[in-house]
Amino acid sequence: MRLSEVTMKLNLVGVNEPIAVSSKVAFTKTINKALCGYANNIRKINVRIEKQVDKQIGKFTLCQVELLLPGLPTLKVKAKGRTLLQALNRALSNCKQILKQKYFKLG
C-alpha cells in the first residue's frame, strides 16, 4: 500500500442506490491513481454518485467530487456520464485540471 492511499480519506456515497463493494474497490483505485500526485495536499475526498433521469438525455449518472484542501478553499466538481465510472473519470479529470491551474504547479 502506497503512502498516498493512506493519507487521503475517502467518503464514497451512492444516493439512490447503494454502491457494491466491488465497485467501491474499483472507484478507490481509480481515485488513488488519478490524484496520487496531490495526495499530500488533499485531506479528504467526498464522492457522491446519483443516477438521474432526464426527458431529453434519458438515464445518466451525476458524480459530485469534493476535495478538502488544508489552508485552501474546498474544491467542488460535478460531472455527468452514462456510467458510474465514466462520470467519476470526468469529475477526476476536471479536478486534476483545476488543481494544476489554480493551486499547484505540477508537471
Secondary structure as UniProt FT lines:
FT   HELIX           3..7
FT   STRAND          9..14
FT   HELIX           21..35
FT   HELIX           36..41
FT   STRAND          44..54
FT   TURN            55..57
FT   STRAND          58..68
FT   TURN            70..71
FT   STRAND          75..81
FT   HELIX           84..98
FT   HELIX           99..103
//
